[in-house]
Amino acid sequence: MKLDFNLKLTQEQKLIMTQQMQLSIKMLQMSGFELQQYIGKELQENPVLDASYNEENSIENNKDKIDYKKFIEYLEFDNYSSKNYVNTDDEEVSPFNFISSEKSLKDFLEEQILELQEEKYVKEICRYIVENLDDRGYLDNTIENMAEEIDAKEEQIEYALNIIQSLEPNGIGCRDLKECLKIQLIKKGIEDKKILSLIDSYLELLADNKIADIAKKLSVSVEEAQKYSDLIKTLEPKPSRGFYTGESVKYIAPDAYIKKINGEYHIIMNDSVLPKLNINPVYKNIILNGEKKDDTVEYVKDKINSAMFLIKSIEQRKSTIYRVLEEILKLQRDFFDYGKDKLKPMTLKEIANAIDVHESTVSRAIRDKYIYTSQGTIKIKDLFTTAISSTYSGEDISVIKIKKKIEEYIDKENKKKPLSDQKICEMLVEEGMNISRRTVAKYREELGIKSSSKRKRF
């Protein structure tokens, strides 16, 4: 065997993902809230960054203007010029003006406890029980444990728990779903033993809509079993619903507003949620007046490079989102004019080709981003739909249109004999929509509609 050792020089092109490139990509896919948090972290860690939250402190109105062309010479890279893509409307009403504080479930219960005509120690036990409620409003502890923890008698805990369960919202302080439902029925004045027995023993049958089986178990007619079922479905399985339970509140801040002015749509980027970033003038002067090889100057240069890259990346993020929205407006004009029914099939690839970027860039640009429109606040991603070809017209039909058809069929069906997925599939095919039974089942589940067996009524 002959071994050959040769030294060869080859030239090849490689794309190396620098840390800054990775950061730029990461920032593009951040939601407005995530970017806000990231900027806050950078403001803490980078002393050269200044942030202003109103026009008076913006870069444009800053009295301390300097010669940026001269300033850029001291940095490792340039091309930081920013571009205004839109004119913001000073009279724009921020949606955050209407956000009010939420009432806590515990606060609501405390208000009722204060009004109780009970001894002070009873009220204290009631407050202690409230502290043991979980985020559903269920009691997350046993009578025995609570009695031991606060050195009280079990009878006292039971007495206080009965008081809590008598308060609003109905079902509060229950220990399981069955007790939750029964408390609500009793407070409505309904103590029919049959329906209480249904809750105690046959909730699984009810979940599967097996009304005939329930009728046999309770020895009642199918119609009566159906009435019991309907009544139970009106009850609230989660008493805390509608109250703030201590979980973090996630609000949606639109990244842009789509407004129709004089017959034309305009994209107004929402800059109000982010601070305006600038370089602190003290550090500018250190760069301009210091010695180039000084350690302090090198440190400041490094921090300014990071700050300038952040500012540039935010502008690029804004620009990319704006360009994506421009193309969406061109393709989906009918949607913005007339609503969901007019939404056309649109893919990431179409938008990417139109603005000459990769599909992944568009995907990142629309991730967790929202726009405020005349149709309400909508997720940009929801405007992208795949298409299914029509047998008759040859045109593409959006998934949203097909889902709407499925909803219409089910709304009009005979509830005693609900349509099966196969039957819906056949009806769609008759209308020229090529779709399989499995796809019908998938879309039905996405719409939150139960299967035919669970929709059946007696």
N, C-alpha and C positions, 0 to 999 in steps of 0.2 A: 504494500500500500504506500502510495506516494503522497507525502504531505507538502502542500505549497503554502507559503506565507507571503502574501502580497500586500503592500501598502497602497491603498487607493484613496483618492480625494474625490468625493462626490458632493454635488450641490443640490440641495432640495429646499423647498419652501415649507415652512411650518408656521402655524398660527399659535402663538403662546398667549394663554389667557393671563394677563397681568392682574395683580390684585385690584387695580383701579377699574379694569374692564369688568371684573367679577362684581365689584361694588356697583358699577353703573347698571349692570343687568339686574342685580338684586333690587336696586332702587326703582327700576322701571316696573317691576311686578308688585311693589308694595302698594297696599291700599293707602288712601289719604291718611287714615288714622295711624297706620304703621309708620308712614313717612314722618308724620308729626312726632311720634315717639322717638324715631331715629334722630331727627333734627335736635330734639331736646337733649338726647344723649351726647351728640356732637358739641352742642353749646356748652355742656358741662366739661367736656374733655379738651376742647380746643379754645384756648384763651383769646385767639385773634378774631374769633367770630363774634359779630354783633347781630342781634335780632331786634327788629322793630315790628310792631303789630298794628301800625296805622300809617296813613299816608304822610303825616308830618315828619316821621322819622325815616322815611324811605330814602333810598339812594338818590333818587331824582331831586329830592328837596334838601339833601344834606349840604349844610353850609361848608363843610370841610372837603371841598372838591380838590382833587389833585390831578396831576398829569399822568393818566393811566398808561400812556405809551412809554413814558419814562419808567414808570413803576414796573411794567411787565418785563423790562430788560433784566430785572434782578431775579426773575423767576426762571424755573427750568423749562417751562412751556407756556405758550400763549394761547391765542384764539379763544378768549373768554368773553368775547362780545356777546351780549344777550340781545334777543329779538322779541319785541312785543307782538304777539300773534293776534291779540284781541284788544279791544277797548272795553275796560270794565265800566259798568254802569254804577255811578256813585249812589244812585237812588235805589239800587237793588236791595230788597228786603231779605235779610239773612234768615234762613229757616230756623237758626238756633235762637232767634228772638222769641220763639214760641215754645221752647222747651221748658217745662215746669218740673219742679221736684216731684218725685213719686212718693206716694204714701206707703210707708212700711206696714206689712201685715201686723208686726208686733206693736207698732204705734196705734193701729186701728183697734187691736184687742185691748191695749192699755187704756184707751179712751173709754171703752165699755166697762173695764174693771173698776175704774175710778167712780163710775156711777152706781156700782153695786151697793145694795144695802146690806153689807156683810161686815163681820168683825175684821179688824185690821190684819190679824194673822191669816184669815181665810184669803184675803186679797193677796197677801204675800205668797201663799202657796199657789194661787192662781198665776201670779207673775212667774213663779218658778216653773210651773208647767208650761207656760208660753215659751220659756227659754229652751224647753226640751222638744219643741216642735221642729220637724224637718222642713225642707223647702216646699213640700207638698201641703203642709199644714197638718201632717199626721204626728201623733205622739211617738217620739223615738226613744222611749224608756218604759220600764215596767213600774207598776204601782209599788212593788216591793223595793226596788232599787231606789226610787225617789224617796220613799218613806225612810229608808236607811240613810240616805245622803243628807237629808235635812232634819233627821231625828224627829220625825212626825209619825203619827199613827196612820196605818193604811186606810182606816175609815175617813180620816181627814183628807187624805189625798183623793180618795174616791169622791168625796163630797165636792171638793174643789174642781175635780175633773168634770163632774156632771155640770157644774156651773159653766166651765169653759165650753163644753159641748152645746150649751144652750145659747151661746153667743153667735154673732154673725162673723164670718160667712158660714152658711149651713154646712155641717160635716166637719167643722174644725175640731181638732183634738181627738179624732178617731184613731184607732190603733191598727186598722186594716181597711181594705176596700169595702168589705161586707158591712162593717160597722159604719163606715162613711155613708154608704147608701141608705142604710136603715135609719140613721139619725135624720137624714133629710126627709125620708118618708114620714117618720113620726112627727117631725116639725110641720109637715104639710097636713097632718091630721089623718094620715093613711096608715091603718094598722091591720090591714087585711092579712090574715095568717098565710094565705096562699102565696102572696107576692113576697112576704118575708121569708117563706120557705124556699122560694125560687132563688132569692139572694143567697141564702145560707147553703144551698146544696147544688144549684144548677146553673151557676154563672158561666161555666165553660160551655154548656149547651147554648146559652144565650149568645155568647161570643161567636159561636158557629152558626147562629140563626136557625137552630134546630127547633123550630116552634112546635112542630107536631110531637116531637119527643118530650118537650116540656109539658105539653098538654096532657100526654099520657101519665107522666110522672106526678103531675098535680091533680089529676082526675078532673080536668076542666075541658071546655071546648077549645078548639084551635083558635077561634076568634078571641076568646077570653085570654088565652096565653099570649096572643099577639098584642092585646091591650096592655098586659103586664110588661111585655117587652118594650113597647113604645114608651111607657111611663118611666121605666128604669133608665132608658136612654136619654131622658130629659134631665137626669140628675148629674151633678158635677163630681167626677171621681178625684179631682184635685182642688180642694177648697181654697188653696192659696192663689189660684189663678186670678190674674188681674191686679195682684198686689206685688210690691217690691219686696223680695225676700232676702235681700242682702247680696245677691249675685251681681256681678259687674254688669252695668247697662251698656249695651253696644248700640250706638246710634249710627245711622247712615248719613254720611256727608257726601252729597253729589260732587263728582270731580268737575262737572261742567253743567251748564244750563243750555238747553236748546230752545231758543225763542224765535217766534215768528214776528217779524217787524216789516210792515208794508209788503206783505206777501212773500217775503224771503226769510229763510231760516238762518239764524246766526248762532254761532257757538261762543258762549261766554264761559271761559275757564273760571272755576271757583278758586280764587287765590286767598279767600278770607280765612281758610282753615290753617294756612301755613304762614309762619312769620317771614318777613323780608330779611334776607341775610346780607351782611356787608362786612368788610374788614375794618376792625377797630383802628381808627386813625393813629393811635399811639404806636401800634406795631408797624404801620406804614412808614412812620417817621424813623423807626429803628432801622428799617431796611434802606431807606433813602439816605440816611445820614451816617450809618455805621460803617465800620471797616468790613470789606467783603469776606475776609478770612476769620473774622471774629466768631467765637463759639455761639454767642448770643444771637448774632445775625443768622448763622446757619440754622439754629433752632427755630427762629422766627420764620425763616424762609420755608423750612419744612412744614411748619404749621399753616403758613399762608398757602402753600401748594395744596395741602389737604383741603383747606377752606374753599379755595377757588375751584377745586375739582368738584366739591359738593355743590357749590352754586351752579356750576356748569351742568352737572348731572341732573339737577332739579329742572333746569331749563330744557334739557334734552328730553326728559320724561314728559314734561308739559307739551313740548313740540310733537312728540310721537303720538301721544293721546289725541291731540288736536287733529293731526293728519288722519288718524284712524277714523275719528268722528266725522271729518269732512267726507271721506269716502262712504261711510255708512249713510250719511245724509243724502248723498247722490243716489245710492241704491235703494234706500228705504223711504223715499219721500212720501209715498202713499201711506206708509205706516204712521208717520208723524202727522199726516193730514187726517186720516180716517180711523186709525186704531189697529188693534191686533189682527183683525181679519185680513188686512192688506199687507201683512208681513211677508216678504218674499224670501225664498231660499237664499242663503248667503253663507259663504264659507270663509275661514281664515285665509285660505290660499288666495281667494279673489281680492281681499283687502291688501294682503301682503304684496301681490303682484302690482296692484294699482299704485302703491306708495314705494315700491322697489325695496322691500325689506324681506327678511325671512319670516316664515309663518310663526316661528317661535317668538319673534319680536312682537307680533300682533297679539299672540296668546298672552304674553307677559303684560302687554299694555292694557289689556281689558280685564285682567285678573282682579276680582273684588273691586271693580270700579263701577260707579253708578252715575247716571245722568238724570237731571230733572227735566221733564218734558210736559207738554199739555196732556199726555196720557198718564202722568204721575211719575214718581221716581222709579226708574227701572234699572236693572243690572244690564250693563252693556253686553255681557255674554249671552243674555237671553235673546238678543237680536240675531244671533247666528243660529241658523237652522239648516239641517240637511234637507235634501229634496227627494221626493219619490215621484217617478214619472207617471203621467196620466196615459192610460191606454188610448183614450179617444182623442184628446186634444194635442197630445205630444208635449204639453207644457209640464214644467216641474211644479209639484205641489209641496208646500212646506209642511213639516211635522205638526206645527201649531194648527194648521187648517184641519189636518186629519184628526188630531185630538179633539178639536171643536166638534167635528162630525160625530165622533164616538160619544161625546157628551150629549149631543142632540138626540142620537138614537136611544141612549139610556134614559134620558129625561122623558121621552115619549113612549117608552116600552110599557107593556102590561105588567104591572108589578106582581101579579099572581103567576105570570110565566115570563120572567126576565130573559133578556136576550143572552145567549151564550157567546163566548168569544168567537167561536166558529161562525155563528150566524152573523155577528157584526162584521167579521172578515168578508163574508160573502156579500153583504150589503155594500161594503166599501168597494169591492171588486166590481160590482154591478155599476157603480158610479165612476168607474175608470181609475180607481186608486189601487195600484198593485201593492198589496200588503199581505203578510202571512198572519195566521192565527196567533203565533207566538209574539209577533210584534204588537198585535192588538192587545194582548194580555199585558205586555210591557207598558204600553202607553196608558192603559186603563189604570194600572197600579201607580204610575207616575201622577195620574190625575187624582189619586186618592179614592178611587171608586172600587167598591168591593166586588167580588166574583158574583156570578148570577145566583149561586146557591145562597149567598149571604144577603142578596138584595130581595129575595123572594118574600112576599107578604101574603098573609092568609086572611 
